[in-house]
């Protein structure tokens, strides 16, 4: 068993549809430890965040309509194990106003 701590995914968040930030590779367990969401604009923006199998909808939401103030950030500390093909996805109220970094570990 190998454990690799690393940035699991980085992206800008879209508003029209969910942005997939990280997908757990096959034969791997992903551990999400921290999520940073940064508002790169001068206006407040809201964010929705799903972790796990987003096909289940609201049952998998970690954040729903959380405001990220202008030029500010939120950190989400967690210890969330995910199995192969599960994802971290996000959606913002304003297109490409938010950037996101997901860090943790992969166990293979």
N, C-alpha and C positions, 0 to 999 in steps of 0.2 A: 504494500500500500504506500503510495506516494502522496504527500500533501504539498501543494504549491499555493502559497499566499500571494495574491496579486490583485491588480485592478481587473475586475471581471468584465466591465464594459463602460464606455463613455459615449455620449451622444448629445445632440440637441433634441429637445422635445417638441413634437409637432402638435398642432391643435385639431387638425381634421380627422386624425385617426391615431390609434395607439402607436407609440414608438417602442419597438422591442430593443431594450438596452442590453440584455444578456439572456442567452439560452444555454442551458446546461448541456454540454456535449454528451454523446452516447457513452455508456459505461463509466459515468462520472457522477459524483455527488458534489453539488455546489453548496458552499456555505456563504450566505450573504451576511457580512458583518457590519457594514456601514454604507449608507447612501447619502451623497451630497447632492443637493439641488440648488443651483445658483440662478438667480434672476439677473440677467445681463442688460436689463432695460431700466428706464427711469419711471416705469409705472408698475403698480402691483399686478401680479399674475397669480392665478390659482393653478393647482396641480392635482391630478389624480394619479395614483400609483397602485399597480397590481403586482402581487408576487405569488407565483405558483402556476396553476393552470387557469389562465384567464377565461377559458371557455365557461367556467362556472360563474363568471360575472362578478356581481357585487360581493359575493362570499369571499372573494380573494383580494378585495381592496385593502390596502394598507393605509392609503390616504384618499380622502374624498373632498375635493374643493378646499384644500388647505391653501391659504394665501402666503405667497412668498413676496415680501415687501420689495419695492424698487431697490435695485443694487444691493441686495442682501442674499442670504442663503439659509437653508435648513439642513440639519443633519439628522438622519434617522439611524440610531444605533440598534442593532438587532443581532440575533444569532438564529438565522433561518436556514435550515437544510432544505435543499431542493434536489429532486432526482432528475435523471436524464430527460430532456425535452421541456422541462418546466422553465418558465421565463420570469424576467422582471420587465414590466412594461409601464409606460407613463404617457400622460396626455396633458397638455397645458391649455389654458384659456386663450393664450395668444401664441401664434405660430413662431417658432424658433426664438422665443424669449427666454427660455430656460435651458440650462445645460445640466447634465446629470453624470455623476460618476458613481459606480457601484464597485465596492471592494470587498474582498473576502478570500476564500480559499477554494481550491478544487481538489478533491480526493479521487485518485484513480487506482 
